[in-house]
Amino acid sequence: MFTAIAQHTVTSKDGTTIAYSQIGQGPALILVDGALCYRQFGPSQDLAAKLAPHFTVITYDRRGRGESGDTQPYAVEREVEDLAALIEAVGGTAYVAGQSSGAALAMEAANQLPGITKLALYEAPFVVDETGKPVTQAFLARLKEAVAQNQRSKAVKMFMKQVGTPGFMLAIMPLFPMWSKLTAVAHTLPYDISTIVAYGSGKPLPSTLGSNINAPILVMDGGKSPTWMRHAMHALAQTLPNANYRTLEGQTHMVKAEALVPILIEFLTA
């Protein structure tokens, strides 16, 4: 059993403190969370525990979340630098697995950082055709405005509506205890949208996307995920170099660890 979790911090290039946890043994594997998630809220803890017998698993609070800092102004490049600092801290090379907008960030990092030696991506929320609702610069601007006015609940509801949450769910979600955790990191939602907006217009992905990535790539989606998501992941696998595509039958965007972990182990240990 690999239950001991070590807590650490690392300093990113711009001086921001990034908090991370380490568990397990073996090659380093960094998990990159999606929107509204961090070490204490979201899928990474469960994933890390199940992956720990095979890898030294790193979970971290993306900037602005949990115990990490949030130096302004924000840019996606700063988050790439955060991952670079983590990779350096664990020995200079690492596997990286990202979910949702975390997959988009992981892809961007792999395009810039040769220390990422294998890359696993689950459902980066790109929109590549008319089957999905476009993610626009105008939406990003409205989201930033809500955050600037400290309208945290409004920002979360805007985001949830954008990703297709039914109206009745939006109406009742503020009544649940988890709502306070979501609104606590609402200010980071523009960060997530910034990682995907270039590939969310409903147009085909650029043929040069990820052209600097030399690492093997696994692109995954869920068999029960929306058509637009599955179209996007199929297109992403066809566009990225050295990429394979796999559908996890019975899974949605909220992929279960029991389904994802065996696939990650198979890919990363091959």
C-alpha positions in Angstrom: 0.0 0.0 0.0 1.2 3.5 -0.9 -0.7 5.7 1.5 2.1 8.2 2.5 1.5 11.5 0.9 4.3 14.1 0.9 3.4 17.8 0.7 5.7 20.2 -1.1 5.9 23.5 -2.8 7.9 24.7 -5.8 8.5 28.2 -7.1 7.4 29.0 -10.7 9.4 31.2 -13.0 7.4 34.3 -12.1 7.8 33.7 -8.3 4.4 32.1 -7.8 4.3 29.3 -5.1 2.8 26.1 -6.5 1.7 23.5 -3.9 1.8 19.8 -4.7 1.5 16.4 -3.2 3.5 13.3 -4.0 2.5 9.6 -3.5 3.7 6.3 -4.7 6.8 5.0 -6.4 8.1 4.6 -10.0 8.3 7.1 -12.9 6.9 10.5 -12.2 3.3 11.2 -13.4 1.8 14.7 -13.0 -2.0 14.9 -13.0 -3.5 18.2 -14.4 -7.0 19.1 -13.1 -9.7 20.7 -15.1 -11.9 23.7 -14.3 -12.9 24.3 -10.6 -10.8 21.3 -9.4 -7.8 21.2 -7.2 -6.1 18.7 -4.8 -8.8 18.7 -2.2 -11.8 18.9 -4.6 -12.0 16.9 -7.8 -10.8 13.6 -9.2 -7.1 13.8 -8.7 -6.8 12.4 -5.2 -8.7 9.2 -6.1 -6.7 8.8 -9.3 -3.4 9.3 -7.4 -4.2 6.7 -4.8 -5.0 4.1 -7.5 -2.0 5.0 -9.6 0.5 5.1 -6.7 1.5 1.4 -6.9 2.9 2.1 -10.4 4.0 5.7 -10.5 5.3 8.6 -8.3 2.1 10.6 -8.7 2.1 14.3 -8.4 -1.1 16.2 -7.8 -1.0 20.0 -7.6 -3.1 23.1 -7.1 -3.1 25.0 -10.3 -2.4 28.7 -9.7 -5.2 30.5 -8.0 -6.5 27.4 -6.4 -6.1 25.7 -3.0 -2.7 26.5 -1.5 -1.0 27.9 -4.7 -0.4 31.5 -5.4 -2.0 33.6 -8.1 0.5 36.2 -9.4 -1.1 38.6 -11.9 -1.5 39.1 -14.8 -2.5 35.7 -15.8 -1.4 34.0 -19.0 -1.5 30.4 -20.2 2.3 30.6 -20.5 2.5 31.1 -16.7 0.7 27.7 -16.2 3.1 26.1 -18.6 6.0 27.5 -16.5 4.3 26.0 -13.4 4.4 22.6 -15.0 8.0 23.1 -16.0 8.9 23.9 -12.3 7.1 20.7 -11.2 8.9 18.6 -13.8 12.2 20.0 -12.7 11.3 19.3 -9.0 10.7 15.6 -9.7 13.8 15.0 -11.7 13.5 16.7 -15.1 11.2 14.3 -16.9 7.6 13.2 -16.2 4.5 11.7 -17.7 1.6 14.1 -17.8 -2.1 13.2 -17.8 -4.8 15.9 -18.0 -8.6 16.0 -17.9 -10.9 18.5 -19.5 -9.3 22.0 -19.6 -6.4 20.3 -17.8 -5.9 18.2 -20.9 -5.7 21.4 -23.0 -3.1 22.8 -20.7 -1.1 19.6 -20.7 -1.1 19.6 -24.5 0.2 23.1 -24.6 2.9 22.3 -22.0 4.0 19.2 -24.0 4.4 21.4 -27.1 6.9 23.5 -25.2 8.5 21.2 -22.6 10.6 18.3 -23.8 10.6 16.9 -20.2 7.1 15.6 -20.8 7.8 12.1 -22.1 4.3 10.7 -22.4 1.0 12.6 -22.6 -2.5 11.3 -21.8 -5.5 13.6 -22.6 -9.1 13.0 -21.6 -11.7 15.1 -23.2 -10.1 18.5 -23.8 -13.3 20.5 -24.4 -12.6 21.8 -27.9 -15.3 22.5 -30.4 -14.4 21.6 -34.0 -17.8 21.6 -35.8 -21.4 22.7 -35.6 -22.4 20.0 -33.2 -21.0 21.9 -30.2 -21.6 25.4 -28.7 -18.7 27.6 -29.6 -16.4 28.9 -26.9 -15.8 32.5 -28.0 -13.6 35.5 -27.0 -16.8 37.3 -26.2 -17.8 34.7 -23.7 -14.3 34.9 -22.1 -14.7 38.7 -21.9 -18.0 38.3 -20.1 -16.6 35.8 -17.7 -13.7 38.0 -16.9 -16.1 40.9 -16.2 -18.1 38.8 -13.8 -14.9 37.8 -12.0 -13.7 41.4 -11.9 -17.0 42.4 -10.2 -16.6 39.5 -7.7 -19.8 38.0 -9.0 -18.6 34.5 -8.3 -22.0 32.7 -8.4 -22.7 34.4 -11.7 -19.4 33.3 -13.2 -19.9 29.7 -12.1 -23.4 29.7 -13.6 -22.1 31.2 -16.8 -19.5 28.5 -17.1 -22.0 25.7 -16.2 -24.4 26.9 -18.8 -21.7 27.1 -21.5 -20.7 23.5 -20.9 -24.3 22.3 -21.1 -25.5 21.9 -17.5 -29.3 21.7 -17.6 -31.3 24.7 -16.3 -32.9 22.8 -13.5 -29.5 21.8 -12.2 -28.3 25.4 -12.4 -31.3 26.4 -10.3 -30.6 23.9 -7.5 -26.8 23.7 -7.4 -26.4 26.7 -5.1 -28.3 24.8 -2.5 -25.7 22.1 -2.2 -22.6 22.3 0.1 -20.2 21.9 -2.9 -21.4 25.3 -4.3 -19.1 27.2 -1.9 -16.1 25.1 -3.1 -17.0 26.0 -6.7 -17.4 29.7 -6.1 -14.2 29.8 -4.1 -12.2 29.2 -7.3 -14.6 31.0 -9.7 -11.9 33.5 -10.4 -9.9 30.8 -12.1 -12.6 30.0 -14.7 -11.2 32.6 -17.2 -7.8 30.7 -16.9 -9.5 27.5 -18.1 -11.4 29.2 -20.9 -8.1 30.8 -22.0 -6.6 27.4 -22.6 -9.4 26.3 -24.9 -10.8 29.4 -26.6 -8.4 29.1 -29.6 -9.8 25.7 -30.4 -13.4 26.3 -29.4 -14.8 28.2 -32.4 -16.4 25.3 -34.2 -13.8 25.3 -36.9 -11.3 22.4 -37.7 -8.2 22.2 -35.6 -5.1 23.8 -37.1 -2.9 21.2 -38.8 0.1 22.4 -36.9 -1.4 21.8 -33.5 1.1 20.2 -31.2 3.7 20.0 -34.0 6.6 20.2 -31.5 5.4 17.3 -29.4 7.7 14.3 -29.7 6.1 12.3 -26.8 3.7 9.5 -27.5 0.1 10.7 -26.9 -3.1 9.0 -25.9 -6.3 10.9 -26.6 -9.4 9.6 -24.9 -13.1 10.3 -24.7 -16.2 8.6 -23.1 -18.6 6.5 -25.0 -21.5 8.3 -23.4 -20.1 11.8 -23.9 -21.8 14.4 -26.2 -21.3 14.1 -29.9 -19.4 17.4 -30.1 -16.9 16.2 -27.6 -16.3 12.9 -29.3 -15.9 14.6 -32.7 -13.3 17.0 -31.1 -11.3 14.2 -29.6 -11.3 12.1 -32.7 -10.1 15.2 -34.6 -7.5 15.9 -32.0 -6.1 12.4 -32.2 -5.9 12.7 -36.0 -4.1 16.1 -35.7 -1.5 15.6 -33.0 1.7 13.7 -33.9 2.3 10.3 -32.4 -1.3 10.1 -31.1 -3.6 7.2 -30.5 -7.3 7.4 -29.9 -9.4 5.4 -27.4 -13.0 5.6 -26.3 -13.8 4.5 -22.7 -17.1 2.8 -23.2 -19.9 3.7 -20.7 -18.0 6.8 -19.6 -19.0 10.5 -19.6 -16.9 13.7 -19.1 -17.0 12.8 -15.4 -14.9 9.7 -16.1 -14.7 7.1 -13.2 -11.2 6.4 -11.9 -11.9 2.6 -12.1 -12.3 3.1 -15.9 -9.4 5.5 -16.5 -6.7 4.1 -14.3 -6.2 0.7 -16.2 -6.0 2.6 -19.5 -3.4 5.0 -18.1 -1.3 2.2 -16.7 -1.4 0.3 -19.9 -0.4 3.4 -22.0 2.3 4.7 -19.6 4.0 1.4 -18.9 4.0 0.1 -22.5 
